[in-house]
Amino acid sequence: MQRLEEAFALRDIGELTEKRLLRSLVHHGGLRARVLNSGLIRVGDPVSVVDAQDGVGVVVLRGSRLLLGQRLTTHGYGTWSFPGGRPLPRESARACALRELREETGLEAANPRPIGLTHDGFPESRNVFRTTFVRVDAHNSEPIAREPEKTSQWHWFDRHELPRPLFAPVASLFAAGYEPAAADLTRCQD
């Protein structure tokens, strides 16, 4: 009952503040204070209006292993992430997933399908990303680091032995309960 009351309170906060960031988070799974600051919102705290930017993460499975690369850009430096990026103007998440996978890893894929959506804030840059995760069926070639200034290496990791630290949107996807479906595991065997 308390969670239900909190959800209504959060919806009211979003409606009362008229801040786009708050409304976006309230209507997509709840307000996350850590997006805005150190984790606490107090009366009188400044609230910045920030438009969430769109991002796409590409989930590639091979057997029970997931493809992850170590990031070298300032946004998430040193963390492990799926291939992905930002969609071009008027580009769908599905088309973006296929393009980014090819650009970053050289892998060709088919059958893109959205599997999840996260909202993550990056306090150091004051950016908020709305990341759509797209599962694809990739051909059996091996990935290469085609953008070595952005990603140092690509590796296959067992779902239960993922490297740390994970890029915030990837960590959020798993924290929300994402598990590769049994159909996904059998469809893409080595």
VOBA-1610 file (N, C-alpha, C; in pm, whole numbers, padded with zeros to 5 digits, always signed):
BEGIN
Met+00082-00119+00000Met+00000+00000+00000Met+00087+00126+00000Gln+00198+00122+00076Gln+00285+00239+00082Gln+00343+00270-00055Arg+00383+00166-00134Arg+00439+00189-00267Arg+00336+00256-00358Leu+00209+00214-00346Leu+00103+00274-00426Leu+00088+00421-00390Glu+00089+00453-00260Glu+00080+00592-00217Glu+00199+00673-00267Glu+00320+00612-00263Glu+00439+00681-00313Glu+00426+00709-00462Ala+00371+00613-00537Ala+00354+00632-00681Ala+00262+00750-00708Phe+00151+00761-00632Phe+00062+00875-00650Phe+00131+01004-00612Ala+00210+01002-00506Ala+00282+01122-00464Ala+00380+01165-00573Leu+00449+01071-00632Leu+00544+01104-00738Leu+00472+01161-00859Arg+00358+01104-00894Arg+00281+01157-01006Arg+00241+01301-00977Asp+00199+01328-00853Asp+00161+01464-00815Asp+00281+01558-00825Ile+00398+01514-00780Ile+00519+01597-00791Ile+00542+01635-00936Gly+00534+01537-01024Gly+00556+01563-01166Gly+00455+01661-01223Glu+00329+01647-01184Glu+00227+01738-01235Glu+00241+01879-01177Leu+00282+01888-01052Leu+00294+02018-00988Leu+00417+02096-01033Thr+00527+02026-01060Thr+00650+02097-01093Thr+00650+02150-01235Glu+00576+02084-01324Glu+00577+02120-01466Glu+00718+02113-01525Lys+00803+02033-01464Lys+00939+02013-01516Lys+00936+01891-01607Arg+00984+01907-01729Arg+00978+01798-01825Arg+01052+01673-01777Leu+01167+01690-01714Leu+01242+01575-01666Leu+01160+01496-01565Leu+01103+01565-01469Leu+01024+01495-01369Leu+00905+01425-01430Arg+00834+01492-01519Arg+00717+01428-01581Arg+00759+01304-01657Ser+00870+01312-01731Ser+00918+01198-01808Ser+00946+01079-01717Leu+01015+01101-01607Leu+01050+00991-01518Leu+00930+00938-01441Val+00840+01026-01402Val+00724+00983-01328Val+00640+00889-01412His+00627+00917-01539His+00539+00837-01625His+00611+00718-01688His+00737+00697-01658His+00811+00582-01712His+00878+00507-01598Gly+00800+00461-01502Gly+00853+00373-01400Gly+00890+00441-01270Gly+00865+00568-01255Gly+00889+00632-01127Gly+01004+00728-01128Leu+00999+00822-01039Leu+01103+00922-01024Leu+01224+00859-00957Arg+01339+00880-01013Arg+01462+00827-00955Arg+01546+00944-00911Ala+01556+00965-00781Ala+01628+01080-00729Ala+01773+01078-00770Arg+01833+00960-00786Arg+01974+00956-00822Arg+02000+01015-00959Val+01898+01025-01042Val+01914+01086-01173Val+01948+01234-01158Leu+01891+01296-01057Leu+01905+01440-01041Leu+02026+01482-00958Asn+02057+01406-00855Asn+02167+01446-00767Asn+02220+01326-00692Ser+02265+01345-00572Ser+02327+01238-00494Ser+02229+01133-00444Gly+02103+01147-00473Gly+02006+01047-00432Gly+01896+01100-00344Leu+01908+01223-00297Leu+01806+01281-00212Leu+01752+01408-00275Ile+01622+01426-00269Ile+01561+01550-00314Ile+01502+01616-00190Arg+01544+01738-00166Arg+01496+01812-00050Arg+01418+01934-00097Val+01329+01982-00014Val+01257+02105-00043Val+01360+02215-00064Gly+01346+02288-00172Gly+01438+02397-00202Gly+01553+02358-00293Asp+01572+02227-00318Asp+01679+02186-00410Asp+01647+02237-00549Pro+01749+02286-00621Pro+01723+02328-00759Pro+01695+02206-00846Val+01603+02223-00937Val+01571+02117-01033Val+01592+02174-01171Ser+01683+02114-01245Ser+01711+02160-01381Ser+01618+02093-01479Val+01577+02168-01579Val+01499+02111-01687Val+01597+02050-01786Val+01585+01921-01805Val+01675+01849-01894Val+01591+01762-01986Asp+01615+01772-02114Asp+01548+01684-02208Asp+01624+01553-02214Ala+01552+01442-02198Ala+01616+01312-02210Ala+01657+01290-02355Gln+01779+01242-02373Gln+01830+01211-02507Gln+01804+01063-02535Asp+01778+01032-02660Asp+01754+00894-02699Asp+01885+00821-02723Gly+01890+00698-02678Gly+02003+00610-02704Gly+01951+00472-02738Val+02036+00391-02798Val+02000+00254-02836Val+02114+00162-02793Gly+02078+00053-02726Gly+02174-00051-02690Gly+02140-00177-02767Val+02241-00244-02821Val+02219-00360-02907Val+02258-00486-02829Val+02161-00572-02803Val+02184-00695-02728Val+02210-00808-02829Val+02333-00862-02822Val+02374-00971-02912Val+02410-01091-02827Leu+02342-01201-02850Leu+02369-01326-02778Leu+02435-01426-02870Arg+02527-01502-02815Arg+02586-01616-02885Arg+02588-01729-02783Gly+02497-01825-02801Gly+02478-01926-02697Gly+02424-01856-02574Ser+02491-01871-02460Ser+02448-01802-02339Ser+02537-01681-02309Arg+02617-01641-02409Arg+02709-01530-02388Arg+02658-01402-02455Leu+02686-01289-02390Leu+02647-01157-02438Leu+02770-01081-02485Leu+02754-01001-02589Leu+02863-00920-02641Leu+02869-00787-02567Leu+02987-00758-02507Leu+03010-00632-02435Leu+03146-00576-02474Gly+03153-00442-02477Gly+03279-00374-02505Gly+03312-00277-02394Gln+03442-00253-02375Gln+03486-00159-02272Gln+03496-00020-02332Arg+03423+00075-02273Arg+03412+00211-02324Arg+03536+00294-02296Leu+03574+00378-02394Leu+03688+00467-02379Leu+03649+00614-02385Thr+03523+00644-02415Thr+03479+00783-02421Thr+03456+00835-02279Thr+03454+00967-02263Thr+03435+01024-02130Thr+03300+00986-02071His+03201+00965-02155His+03067+00924-02112His+03072+00774-02080Gly+03096+00739-01954Gly+03101+00599-01914Gly+03238+00535-01927Tyr+03343+00615-01924Tyr+03479+00563-01943Tyr+03506+00443-01851Gly+03561+00336-01911Gly+03601+00218-01836Gly+03491+00120-01806Thr+03366+00155-01835Thr+03256+00064-01809Thr+03236-00029-01928Trp+03162-00136-01906Trp+03133-00234-02011Trp+02991-00214-02059Ser+02975-00215-02191Ser+02845-00183-02249Ser+02819-00268-02373Phe+02691-00277-02407Phe+02653-00334-02536Phe+02694-00236-02646Pro+02706-00283-02770Pro+02721-00186-02880Pro+02599-00094-02880Gly+02613+00024-02936Gly+02498+00113-02944Gly+02539+00256-02964Gly+02441+00343-02960Gly+02467+00485-02980Gly+02337+00562-02989Arg+02347+00675-03053Arg+02230+00764-03068Arg+02172+00749-03207Pro+02039+00745-03215Pro+01977+00738-03347Pro+01995+00869-03424Leu+02007+00857-03554Leu+02010+00973-03642Leu+01870+01033-03648Pro+01855+01157-03693Pro+01721+01215-03704Pro+01627+01125-03786Arg+01511+01100-03732Arg+01406+01017-03794Arg+01446+00870-03812Glu+01554+00825-03748Glu+01595+00685-03756Glu+01529+00608-03642Ser+01471+00494-03673Ser+01407+00413-03569Ser+01514+00345-03482Ala+01472+00301-03364Ala+01564+00229-03275Ala+01614+00102-03342Arg+01526+00034-03417Arg+01566-00090-03485Arg+01673-00063-03591Ala+01652+00039-03672Ala+01750+00072-03776Ala+01880+00119-03713Cys+01870+00197-03607Cys+01989+00245-03536Cys+02069+00127-03482Ala+02001+00027-03426Ala+02070-00090-03370Ala+02152-00162-03478Leu+02093-00184-03593Leu+02164-00253-03701Leu+02283-00171-03749Arg+02264-00039-03763Arg+02372+00049-03809Arg+02486+00055-03707Glu+02453+00079-03581Glu+02556+00091-03478Glu+02634-00039-03462Leu+02566-00152-03466Leu+02635-00281-03453Leu+02736-00298-03566Arg+02695-00267-03688Arg+02784-00279-03804Arg+02901-00181-03792Glu+02873-00055-03754Glu+02979+00046-03743Glu+03080+00013-03634Glu+03033-00035-03519Glu+03121-00055-03405Glu+03192-00190-03405Thr+03126-00293-03459Thr+03182-00428-03447Thr+03206-00498-03580Gly+03149-00446-03689Gly+03158-00513-03818Gly+03058-00626-03832Leu+02978-00654-03730Leu+02880-00762-03736Leu+02756-00720-03813Glu+02706-00809-03893Glu+02579-00790-03962Glu+02472-00863-03882Ala+02352-00809-03877Ala+02246-00869-03796Ala+02112-00854-03866Ala+02014-00925-03814Ala+01877-00921-03866Ala+01781-00934-03749Asn+01652-00920-03779Asn+01545-00942-03684Asn+01556-00856-03558Pro+01573-00724-03573Pro+01580-00639-03453Pro+01445-00629-03384Arg+01446-00640-03251Arg+01323-00630-03174Arg+01350-00565-03039Pro+01275-00462-03006Pro+01294-00395-02876Pro+01262-00489-02761Ile+01347-00484-02656Ile+01326-00572-02541Ile+01319-00496-02409Gly+01355-00368-02409Gly+01353-00294-02284Gly+01380-00146-02304Leu+01349-00068-02201Leu+01369+00076-02202Leu+01414+00118-02063Thr+01522+00198-02057Thr+01568+00250-01927Thr+01583+00401-01936His+01578+00465-01820His+01607+00608-01807His+01723+00618-01709Asp+01832+00681-01751Asp+01951+00690-01665Asp+02009+00830-01670Gly+02046+00878-01553Gly+02109+01008-01542Gly+02259+00995-01520Phe+02333+01090-01570Phe+02477+01096-01555Phe+02509+01229-01488Pro+02519+01228-01354Pro+02537+01353-01279Pro+02657+01436-01323Glu+02765+01370-01363Glu+02886+01444-01402Glu+02863+01530-01526Ser+02775+01488-01615Ser+02748+01565-01736Ser+02609+01629-01735Arg+02528+01594-01634Arg+02389+01641-01625Arg+02306+01597-01745Asn+02344+01484-01804Asn+02268+01427-01915Asn+02176+01317-01863Val+02062+01302-01930Val+01969+01194-01902Val+01945+01123-02035Phe+01957+00991-02032Phe+01934+00912-02153Phe+01818+00817-02135Arg+01734+00812-02238Arg+01625+00716-02250Arg+01676+00614-02351Thr+01717+00497-02300Thr+01782+00396-02385Thr+01686+00285-02418Thr+01667+00261-02548Thr+01589+00148-02596Thr+01686+00035-02626Phe+01663-00081-02568Phe+01748-00196-02594Phe+01682-00282-02702Val+01762-00318-02802Val+01713-00392-02917Val+01792-00522-02928Arg+01723-00633-02925Arg+01785-00765-02941Arg+01792-00793-03090Val+01906-00846-03138Val+01923-00878-03279Val+01978-01020-03291Asp+01962-01077-03409Asp+02026-01204-03443Asp+02146-01171-03530Ala+02266-01190-03476Ala+02389-01157-03549Ala+02445-01282-03613His+02512-01261-03726His+02577-01373-03794His+02696-01419-03710Asn+02749-01535-03739Asn+02850-01597-03654Asn+02992-01547-03672Ser+03013-01434-03735Ser+03149-01381-03744Ser+03188-01320-03610Glu+03316-01290-03593Glu+03365-01235-03468Glu+03369-01082-03474Pro+03336-01015-03365Pro+03339-00868-03363Pro+03481-00815-03361Ile+03500-00700-03422Ile+03628-00631-03415Ile+03602-00488-03367Ala+03700-00428-03304Ala+03686-00291-03254Ala+03709-00196-03371Arg+03603-00163-03444Arg+03614-00076-03561Arg+03624+00071-03524Glu+03593+00106-03399Glu+03608+00243-03349Glu+03695+00236-03223Pro+03825+00207-03240Pro+03912+00183-03122Pro+03927+00303-03030Glu+03892+00422-03077Glu+03897+00539-02989Glu+03776+00544-02896Lys+03673+00464-02926Lys+03551+00462-02844Lys+03537+00334-02760Thr+03584+00223-02815Thr+03571+00094-02747Thr+03702+00018-02764Ser+03763-00021-02652Ser+03895-00084-02659Ser+03889-00227-02711Gln+03783-00299-02677Gln+03777-00441-02712Gln+03633-00490-02701Trp+03603-00597-02774Trp+03474-00664-02766Trp+03498-00805-02718His+03418-00849-02621His+03430-00985-02569His+03292-01044-02545Trp+03288-01178-02547Trp+03165-01251-02514Trp+03173-01290-02367Phe+03066-01259-02291Phe+03062-01291-02149Phe+02937-01372-02117Asp+02954-01472-02032Asp+02840-01548-01982Asp+02750-01452-01904Arg+02620-01467-01920Arg+02523-01378-01854Arg+02544-01369-01703His+02589-01477-01643His+02606-01479-01498His+02748-01444-01454Glu+02834-01407-01549Glu+02971-01368-01517Glu+03009-01240-01594Leu+02924-01140-01584Leu+02946-01014-01655Leu+03060-00935-01590Pro+03136-00861-01670Pro+03244-00779-01613Pro+03186-00660-01538Arg+03267-00598-01458Arg+03228-00480-01382Arg+03330-00371-01406Pro+03292-00247-01402Pro+03155-00197-01384Pro+03080-00197-01517Leu+02949-00212-01508Leu+02863-00203-01626Leu+02825-00057-01650Phe+02808-00020-01777Phe+02757+00111-01816Phe+02618+00126-01754Ala+02585+00244-01703Ala+02461+00266-01627Ala+02336+00212-01697Pro+02311+00238-01825Pro+02189+00183-01886Pro+02188+00030-01889Val+02303-00032-01909Val+02310-00179-01910Val+02282-00232-01769Ala+02342-00170-01669Ala+02317-00210-01531Ala+02168-00195-01497Ser+02106-00087-01545Ser+01963-00065-01519Ser+01878-00173-01584Leu+01915-00214-01705Leu+01839-00319-01774Leu+01841-00447-01692Phe+01958-00487-01643Phe+01967-00609-01563Phe+01901-00591-01426Ala+01914-00473-01366Ala+01851-00447-01237Ala+01698-00455-01248Ala+01646-00424-01367Ala+01502-00431-01390Ala+01455-00574-01414Gly+01549-00670-01416Gly+01511-00810-01428Gly+01530-00872-01565Tyr+01600-00805-01656Tyr+01618-00863-01789Tyr+01696-00994-01780Glu+01643-01095-01841Glu+01710-01223-01860Glu+01688-01264-02004Pro+01795-01305-02072Pro+01775-01352-02210Pro+01673-01466-02212Ala+01577-01457-02304Ala+01472-01558-02314Ala+01530-01689-02362Ala+01470-01798-02321Ala+01516-01931-02362Ala+01518-01942-02514Ala+01420-01881-02581Ala+01418-01885-02728Ala+01540-01813-02785Asp+01582-01704-02722Asp+01700-01632-02767Asp+01824-01718-02752Leu+01833-01794-02642Leu+01951-01874-02616Leu+01964-01988-02716Thr+01853-02045-02761Thr+01863-02157-02855Thr+01873-02110-02998Arg+01828-01989-03029Arg+01828-01941-03166Arg+01970-01909-03216Cys+02059-01866-03127Cys+02191-01817-03167Cys+02303-01902-03109Gln+02304-02027-03137Gln+02411-02114-03087Gln+02538-02088-03165Asp+02654-02122-03102Asp+02785-02105-03168Asp+02789-02179-03300
//
